[in-house]
Amino acid sequence: MNFEEDAYIMFRYVEMFVKGYGITFYPGGGHLEGATDFLWFLLLSILNKCYIDTGIASIILNSLGVFIITYILTSVILKSKDKIIRNILFPFSFLWLLIVPVFAAFGGFSVFLYSSIILLTLHLLYKRVKIIWIPILSIIIALFRPDGVILGICFTILGFFLSEKKNRKLYFVNVFIAAIVGISYFLWRYNYFGELLPLPLYVKQATSIWKSFKINIYDFTSGAVIVGIILFVICYILQNKQEKKNIFLLELPSIIFFLTISLAHQSQNIASRFQAPVIYMGYYLIIVMIINLSKNKGKYRLVCVGLFYVLILISLCNSIAHILWTYGHSKRSYINVFPSKLAKNILVDGNTLAVSEAGRIPYWVDKKVKIIDLVGLNTKYTAKNEITESYIAKLDPEVIMIFIHNTFKGTQNVYKISDRNLINRYIYINGKGKEYQAMLVTSKFIYDHWDEYDVFMVRFLDYYPHVYAIKKRLNKSELMFKLLNESFNESSSYWDLKMKKNE
């Protein structure tokens, strides 16, 4: 098992912090907010400080989220008075795990724990119980992820309208407490990082809103999602007038949240993890509506349950396809093995490493190496400024790694490029945004500084998008070529690499 590329970024921040370097990407790098899931970072750090491995900590915390979500769904289903519906729906307390965002949780992201707090908030609003605690849950959601602010505000407003008048005073007290916590956090992070926004948000601002919207809508139109939406609409139409009003109010935060995040660039949206809260809230409300139908219009309830099983079947097919792709990808990829070899055999203290893929490679570097994120997710300058050749030249990196979307097909695992004109011939860059700018400028830098570097193009899946450049003066080019090739013949899990590192 290996975690997702972008999850390693969070793991690195956690381990840098626990080692005493502060919240930073590399020793001496200054305070950097490249990891935006603050409470996830804090919880991982606490467990890591207690000598629990970061990867294991992510599994423990997401397991807690699984328990909370399953408990909520089970409690709703078992309270149904229709025995047939209760028995048929009960498996859905567990079948939600088959939906694709599960792979984001397996990949090391906070998706289950984060979504469980959101679902708990929705559950309390639906049941009209303990509503005075909605502002406190909302600030927790907001501190988990930046986009959680949207849901937090929506839930807080909704909670106010659904709360009893006699509890309004206490509700406002909790709103005030939540506001103080939020303001205090903002002032602390501004003082600590010196930035109004986390670095990834600066990067994502550089992308066209319309383009982001089209990409996000396309990503959210899989077969399972379409069936889920159809099922939701059918169940909603069949509700009585009062239930329609209730469901609409409860679904409104999801709609606002989805439309808002659809306007943002989601370059790290592994397994639809950003939309996971919307998916799980919709799942919960479908169960609620089917139970309502068993009270009022029993003849439709079994049809809706049947559609629910179709939804789960399609989700299962999507999940199986995801597993097969991931398995094939991991078997053909060198990238899980090579970073530790690079750190151990090539890099030394004082080197500079410039990368566009800032997950696995930096994570396994346990030396005092300056690491520059060319895209900007973990480097202040490149996050807020356009990268230039003169900037890279000033860095004078010993090793460069850049991901190029469009290259060529070939038969070898690694090509050492002897003619710099092949760089222009084999690399095609035709997009906008920070990542494309990084590709374009870095490939041109390599071309213009050809005499200083040896350059390799490495196979990843069916193409050669990974371009490495290593300073000739290091006299390690042949070793780099050897290590890259060796990595294709080895397979190591996260746990294997951790054991080797600790030997």
N, C-alpha and C positions, 0 to 999 in steps of 0.2 A: 504493500500500500504506500502510495505517495500522495501528498497533499497538493492542492492546486497552486499554480504559479503565484497568484496574488495573495494567497493565504500566507505564504512564506514571508511576505513583506511584514504582515502583522507579527508573525513569530519573531522576526528579527528585531522589531522595535521592542517587543516584550523582553527579549533576552539581553538587548543592549541596556534597557532600563534596570533590569534585575542585577546586571553586572556592575551597575553604578555609574554608567556613562550618561544617564539622563534619558529623556525621550529623544532619541536621535537615530540616524541610520547607520552611522559608523563612528568609532571612537574619535572624539575631537571634532565631530561634524556640526556641533551646535544643535540647539533645540529645533527639531523638525516635526511638523504634524503631517506626516504622510499617511499615518493610520488614523482613519476617521471614526472608527467604532470605539468610542472612549470607554464605555463601561465594559465592553468585551476585552479591550486592552487591559483594563484594571483588574478584571477577574482572572484573566490568564496570568497576569503578573503576580497576583497574590498566590495562585496555585504554584507557579513556577518558583516563587520565593520559598515555598514549602517543599521544594525539591521534587515537584511533579513536572515531568517533561511537558513542554508546551503543546505538542501534538496530543498527548494523552489528556491534558487539561481541556483542550477543545472538545474532545470526545465526551469527557465527564460533564461539561457544562451543557452541551447539546443533548446529552442523555436526560438531563434534568428537564430540558425543554420538551423532549419526547413524552416524559411522564406527565407534565402539566397539560399538554395538548390532548393526550389520550384520556387523561382523567376528566377533562372538561367535556369531551365528546361522549365519553361513557356515561357521565352523570346526566347529560341531556337525554340520551337514548333510553337509559334504564328508567327514567321517570315518565316515559310514555305509558298511557293507560291501555293502549292497543297492543295486546300481547303479540299478535302476528307481526306488526310493524316493529315492535321492540326486538323480537328475535331476528328478523330479517336485517334490520339496520345495525345490530350490534357489531358485526364484522367491520363496519365502517369506522368504528372507534380506532381500528388499527390499520385499515387499508389506506388511510391518508398517507402513510409512509411510502406508498408506491409512486406518489407524484414526484415529478422530476426534481424539484428543489432539494430533495433528499441528498442529491449528489453534491450540492453546495455545502451541506452539513458534513458529509463525509470528507469533503475537500478542505475542511478546516475553518469555514466561515461560521458566523454566529446565527445562522438562519433559524434554527429550531428554538434556541433560547429567546431570541429577539421576537420571533413570531408568537411564542407561547405567552409572552407578556401582553402582546397586542390582542391575542385571542381571549385572554383572561379579562382584559378591559372590556371587550365587546360582550363577553358573557355576562359580566356584572351589569352592563347597560341593558341587555335584553331582559335579564331577570329582575331588574330594578332593585338590586340589593347592593348594599355597601357603596352606593354611588358617591358618597362623600370622599371616597378614596381615589376617585377617577383622576383628579389633578396630580396626585402623587404618582400613580401609575403612568400618567402622561409624561411627566418630567423624566421618569426612568426610560420610557420609550425614546424621548428626544435625546437623552444622553447616550443611548446605545448607538444611534446612527443619525447623521445630519438630516436625512429625509424623514426621520421619525418625528421631527418638529411638526411636520404637516399633520400627521396623525394625532400627535399630542394635542395640538391646538383644536383640531376637530372634535376629538373625544371630550376635551374640557368644556367646550361650548355645548356639545350635546348633553353632557352630564348635568350642566346647569339647568337646561330645559326639562330634563327628565327627573331631576331631584325634587323631593317634596319641599314645600315652602318652609316648613318648620326646620329643615336641615340646611337651608340656604346660607345661614350665617356661618355654620361650621364648614360648609362647602367653600365659601369665600376665604376662610382662614387657610384651608389647604391650597387654594389657588395662590394665595399670597406666599405661602411657604414654597410652593413649586416655583413661583416667579423669582423669589430670592435665591433659590438654589440655581436656577437657570442663569440669572444675571451674574451671580458669583462665579459660576463656571466660566461664563463668557469673559469676564474680567480677568480671571486667572489665566485662561488659555491665551488671551491677548497679551498679557504681561509676560507669560512664559515663552510663547512662540514669536511674539511680535508681528502677528499677521491677523487680519480680520477673518480670513477664511482658511480652512485646511488647504494644503497644497493641491490635492486632487481636484478641488472645486475650481481653482484657478485654471488648471489644465482643461477641465471639461467646459469652461466658459468659452473656450476658443473654437468650439464646434457649432455649426449652424443649427439653430433650434428646429427648423423644418426637417433637416436631414435626421436629427436625433429622433424626432417624433415618428418619422417613417420607419426607421430602424426598430424602434421600440414596439411600435404597433405590429410590425412584421414578426418580431420575436415572440409576440404574445398571441399569435394566431395558429398555434399547433392544433391538431385534431382534438386532443383532450380538452384544451381550453375552449374551443368552439362548442363542443358537446356540453361542457360545463355551463357556458353562458346560455345555451338553448334550454338546458334543464332548469337553470335559475329563473329564466323568464317564464317558462311554463308554470313552475311552482308559484311564482309571484302572481301570475294572472289568476290562478285558482284560489288565492287567499281571499278571505273576506275583507271588507273595507277597512276595519280596524287593524288587522294584521298587515295589510298592504302599507298602511301608514307607518306602522312600527318597523317593518322590514326596510322601507325606503329610508327612514331616519338612520337605521343602523348601517345601511349600505352606503349612505352618503359620504362618510369619511373615506371609504375605499375608492369611490369614484373620484373624489377630489385628489386623493393621494396618487392614484394611477395616472390621471391626466397631468398632474404636476410633474411627476418623475419622468413622464414620457417626453417632456421638453428638455430633459438633461441628457448629456452624453453618458452612456453606461458601458464604458469600455471594460469594466470588470464584472459584468453581469453574468457570472457563472451560474448555469442551470437555473436561470430566471430567479436568482436569489433576491433581487430588488423587488420583484413582483410577488414573492412568496407570501407576504402578509395578506395581500389582496386575494390570492388563491385560497389560503386557509380560512379567511373570513367568509368568503363565498361558500366554501365547503360546509362550514358551521351553519350558515343561514339556510342552505339547502336542506340539511338535516332538520332544522327547526321547522321549515315550511312543510316538509313531508309529514312530520308529526302533527302539525296543525291540520293537514288534510285528513289525517286519520280520524280527527274529531268531527270535521264538518262535511267533507266530500270523499267518503271512503272509497268510492269506485275509482277514483283517480290515483289513489296513493300507491297502488302496486305498479301502475305504469311509470310513475316517477321513480320508484325504487328500481325498476328494470332499467330505466335510463341511467340511473346512478351506477349500476353495475357495468353498463356499457362504458360510462366515463372511466371507471376504474380499469376496465379491460384495455381501453386505449392508452391510459396512463401507464399500465404495465408494459404494453408494447413499446411505448416511448422509452421507458426505463430500461428495457432489455436492449433496445437499439443503442442507448447511451452507454450501457455496460460493455457491449460488444465493441463499440467505437473506442471507448477508453482503454479496453484491454488491448486492442490492436495497436492503438496509439502508443501505449506504454511499452509494448514489446518491440516496436520499431524505433523508439526514441532513445537517444543517448543522453538526453538532457538531465535525467535523474541521477546519472553517475558522474558525468564529467565535472560539474561544479566543484565537488570535493577534491577531485584530482587537480583541478586548476588551483584551488586554494593551497593544497599541500605541496605541489611540485613546481608551480610557476611563480605565484605571487609571494612577495616578501614584505615585511614592514616598510612603510614609506612609499610603496607603489601607489599609483592612481589607476583605478579601474573605471572605465566609462561604459555604461550599458543602457540599452533601451528595455531589456527584460530584467526587471529589478526584483525578481522573486527568488528562484532557486539559487542562482549564481551568488548574489550577495549573502544569502542566508548561510551558506557553507563556508564563507570566508571568515575565519576566526583570527585573522591577523589585523594589525593596525594599518589597514589599507583605506585610502580615500576613495569613496565610491560615489560616482556622479551618475544620476539618473538623467539621461539625455532627453527623455520625454517630459520630465518635470514633476512626476508624482512624489519624488522624494528628495528633490533638490530645489532650493528656493529660487536660484537664478533662472534656471531653465523653466520653472513653473510660471514665472511672471514675465519672462523676456523671450524673444525669439533667439533660438540657438544660432550661433554663427561659427564659421571656420576659425576665426581669430580666437573665439572663446575656447574651442577645443584645443587649439595650438597652445594657448596659455596654460591649459591644464597639463598638456604634454603626457597623456596617459600611456602607461606601459602596455596595457591591454584594452582593446575596444571590442565590444560585442553589440551588434546591431541586428534587429529583426527587420527583414525586408519582405513585404507581403508578396510581391510578384517577382519570381526569378525564373529558373529553368529546371527541366527534368534531366536526370542523369543516372548512371549506374553505380558510381562509386559513393562511398559514405562521406568522404572528405576530398575536396579538391583544393590543392594549393595553386593559387592564381599567380601565374608568372608574368602575364601581360596586363598592365593596368587598363588597357582599352577594353578588356573583357568585362570590367566592372560596369562600364557604360553599356556594353552590349547585352549583358545578362540581367541587369537590374532595371525594373520598370516601376516607377513611382508616380501614381496618378490620382492622389487624393489630397484632401485638405485636413487641417487639424495638426495638433502638436506632434502626434506620432509620425505623421507623414513628413512634417518639417524636419524632425530628427533624422528620419531615414535619408532624406534628400541631402541635408547639410553634411551628415556624417559620411555618407558614401562619397560625396565630393571632396571632403577633407582627406579621406583615404586615397582618393585618386591624386590629389594635389601633393600629398606627402608620401608618395609611393616608395621613394628611396629610403624612408625611415622605418617602414613596416613590412612584415611578411603577412600575407592575407590568405585566409582559408574560407571556403564556402562549404557549409556542412548540411547534410541531408536531414530534413525534419518532415516526416510523412513522405510525400511524393516529390517535394521540391527542395530547394537549397536556400531557404530564407535566412538562415543564421550565418552572419558574416563576422568572422573574427580577424582582428589585426593585432599583431604582437610586435613590439619594438625589436628591430634586428640587433641592436646593441646588447640585448639581454642574452643573446646566443642560446635561446631556448625554443627556437622555431621548430626544429626537428622533434624536440620533446613534445611540443604542443601538438604536432601532426600525429605523433605516436599515441598520445593520450586520447585525442579525439577519436581515432580509429578503434582503440581498445574499448572505449566506452560503448560502442555498438555491440560488442560481444559480451557485455556484462549486464546484469539486471540486479538492482538493489532497491529494497524498499527504504522508506524513511527510517524504519527501526534498524535495519542493517547498517545504514550509514551512520546513525547515531552511535551504535555500538563500536563501529570502527573508529569513530572520532574520539570516543571516550577511552579507547584502549591505551 
